[in-house]
Amino acid sequence: MEKKKKGVSVFDVILTIGLGIICITCVLPFIHLLAVSFSSSSAVAAGRVGFWPVEFTAASYEYVITGGRFLHAMGISIERVILGTLLNIVLMVLTAYPLAKEDLPFRGILSGFFVLTMLIGGGMIPTYLLVSGLGLKDTIWALILPGALPVYNMIILMNFIRGLPHELEEAAWIDGASPFRTLWSVIFPLLGPSLATVGLFSMVGHWNDWFAGMIYMSDPMNYPLQTYLQTLLVDFEKLLQSDTTGNIQDILSKMNARTGRAAQLFLGALPIMMVYPFLQRYFTKGLTLGSVKG
């Protein structure tokens, strides 16, 4: 027993050290990014910035607030995340609930149809032609509707619903509740952990996606944040040169492309970093409960 306890203790120590190294590896790039964003352009160009700002300045963040299109692009991304996540959740619940019923006619065929869409897609060109033909280009709906029903997340939600006691629905039916009433009053309040999980997946997916904005938005003013940030990685210097107003020029004299990119990339990741801790406690529980039944 003593050897077993020592073995477990040694394993715990090794596991803790390993996880600590992984955490440090993940956190240090963000610390460096933050230090670069608050450092002077000369210190960054000389390679003197590590994990602490050198010649502290907030010029890059002043530029984000007063110049460029960062705040406008962030507003578009926030709108996309809110509308897209709400639409994802509504469609996932309305699809997962009937598919979770064992007595649903043609349930196997319908489930196979949804799974098939995960393996075979229409392709980028047909999807683009469809979105363009529907007149959705340069609108927020071009970023939302093509991925309105995430099938993988819907399957997680469906398995979670299948794990709920069937007696709850039977009691509601005996009281005369309709299927929609049963879904809204009985099933939906029990979906908290699973909805938090798939909702977080949807939020992160909408927030991080840049390719859809590049394809469906011909006007750069309609770019969501991640698409805008992707363009910064290519031609930030040109963007800086395009701002010629007096106030902006004073700020630009204290920064360069690296400090500007660092500030905007850090602010781009900040919203998800702030939301995740509030949903993290539901994350593991939702995944576990959603994978009990196949």
N, C-alpha and C positions, 0 to 999 in steps of 0.2 A: 504493500500500500504506500509505503514511504517513497519507493522508487517511482510508483505511478504518479504520486503527487509532485515529485520533483520533475518528472517528464512533462506533466501538464504545465507546471510553472515555467520550465525552460521554453516550452512551446509558446506560452503566452508572452513571454519576454521577446522571443524572436518575432512573433506576429506583431507585437506592439511596435518594435523597432522598424520592421518592414513597412507597416502602415504609416509610421511617422515619416520615414524617408519618402514614401509616395506623396504624402500630404505636403511635405516641404517642397518636393519637386513641382507640385501643382501650384503652390502659393507663390514661390519665389519669382516666377515670370510676371505675375501681377504686381508684386512689390516693385520689381525693376521698372515695369511700365509706369507705375505711379510716380516713381522717383524721376524718371525721364520727363514726364509731363510737367513736373514742378521745377525742373532745372533750366538754366539758361542755355541758349543755343550754342554758345561758345564751349560750355562745359560738356555738352552732349557731343558736339563735333570733335572734341579732343579725347573722347572716350573716358572721361573721368567720373562718370556716373555709374554707381553700382546699385545699392539698395537704399540709398539715402540721397535726397535732392542736393545738388551742388549749385550754389548761387541761386537760392530759392526765388522763383517768380511764378505768378499765376497768369502770365500773358496768354498761354495756350488756352486756358479755360475762359479768359476774357474774349478771345477770338471766337470760341465756340458759342458764347452767349450773344456777342454783338455782331459777329460776321459769319459768312458762309451760310450753308443751308442745313446745318446739323439739326437745329431745333425743329425746323420744318419737317425734315426726314424722320426725326424721332416721333413727331406727332402722327405722321402717317403710319409708322410701325405700331404705335400704341392703339390707334384706331383699328388696324388690322388684327392685332392680338385680341382685342375685346370682341369685335364682331366675329372673327374667325373661330375663337375658342367657344363662344356661345353657340354658334351654328354647329360646330363639331359636336358639342355635348348634346344638343337637342337631337341631331340626327343619329348619334350613337345610341342614345337611350331609346329612341323610337325604333331603331333597327334591332338592338340587342334584346329588348324585352320580348318581342314575339319569337325571335329565333331561339330564345332560351326555353321555350315551351316544347315539351316532348311530343305533344299531340298536334303541333302545327302541321297542316298538310304540306307535303313536298318540302319539309324542313331540310332534309339532306341535300336536295337539289339547290335550294336557295342558299344554304350555307356554302356549298361548293362554288356557287356563282361568285359570292363575295371573296372567297379565298382565291379564286382564279384571278381576280383583279390584282392581287398582290404579286402574282407570278408573271402575268402578261398585261402590259399596258398598251394604250393606244399609240404611244410614241410622241415625241416632242412636236414634230411637224403637224400631225393631225390635231393634236391638242391646241396648238397655236392657231391653226385655221379655224377650229371650232370657236375658240375664245374671240378671235377677230371677227368671225361671221356673226356672232351674237352681239357685237358692238360693245364688248367689255374692255377693250384695250384702253389704257390710260385711266382706268377706274379702279377703285379699291376692290371691286368684286372679281377682277381678273386675278388678284392675289389670293382670294378666299375660296371661290367656288370650285376650281379644279381639284382642290383637296378637301372638299366639304365633309367627306365621310372617311376618316382614317380607319381602315379595316382592321389593322392590327390592334389598335386601341379598342375598337368595337368588340373584338373577340375577348379581350381581357374583361370588358364590362359584361359581356354575355355570360362568361364563365362565373363571374361573381354573382350574377342574378340567379344562375342555375344552382348555386350553393345556398340560396336563401330557403327557409322552410316553406314548403308548398302550402302548409296549413294557414299561413297568413293570407294568401290569396283566396283560399276556400272560405275563410271567415268573412272576407269582404264581399264575396259573391253571395253568400247566404244573406248578408245584410242588404243585398240588392245593388251593390256597386257595379258600375259599368267597367269595361277593361281600362278605359282612360282614367276613370276615377280610382281604380285600384292601383294603376301605375303611379298616379300623382300623389295619392294619400297614403299608400302602404309601401310601395316599392321604392319610390324616389327618395324618401327620407332615410332609407337604409343604405343608400349608395354613396354616402359621404367619403369613405376612404378610397373607394374605387374611382369615384368622380375626381377626387383630388389628384389621383395618380394620372389618369388619362388626360385630365385638364392640364396638368403640368407638362405632359408630353406635347400636347397641342400648343400650349403657350411657347415652349422652347422652339418647337418646329416653326411656328409663324415668325417668332422673333429672329431666329438665326437664318432664315431663308433669304438668300440674295438673288438666286438665279431667276426666280419668277419675275422679280422687278426688272431685271436686265432684259428679259424677253418681252414682257407685256407692256412696259412703259417706254414709249418713245420720247417723252418729255422728261428730262432729268429732274424737273421740279416735282414729279410724281414718284420719284424713287423712295422706297422705304429705307430705313436707316442702314441695314446691312448692305444693300446695294450701293448706297451712297458711300459707305465706308470702303467697299471694294474698289470704287473708282478712286478714292483717295490714295490707295496703295499704289496706283499707277501714275496719277498726274496731280499729286498734291502741290507740287511746285507751281504748276500752271494756275491752280486755283488761288494760291497765294498772290500770284502776280496779277490776277484779275481784280482783286480788291484794291482800289486806288483811293478810297475816301481818306480824309485826313486822320480821323480817329483810328481807323483800322491800321493805317501805316505806322502809327506810334506803337501799336501792339505787335505788328509784324516785325519791327526792328528788334524785338526781344525774343523772338522764337524762330524756329526753322521747321522744315517738313517733319523731322523726327519727333520733335516735341509736340507739334500739332497733331500728328497721327496718334501719338501715345495718349494724349488727353481725350481724343474722340473715341479711340478704341476702348479706353477704360470706362468712359461714360456709357458706351454702347453695351458693355457687359454688365454694368452696375444694376439695372432694373431686375434682371433675372437673378442676380446674386442676392438681391434684397427680398425677392418673392420666395425663393426656394426654401429658406429656413422655416417659413411659416407652413409650408406644405410637406416638409421632409418627414414629419412624424406620421403622415398618412401614406407616404410613398411605399415603404417596405410592406406595410400591412395590406395595402391595396393590391400590390403585385402578388403577394402570397395567396390572398383569398381569391384572386382572379385566376389562379393557376391550379386550383385544387382539382377541378373537373375538366376533362377534355371534350 
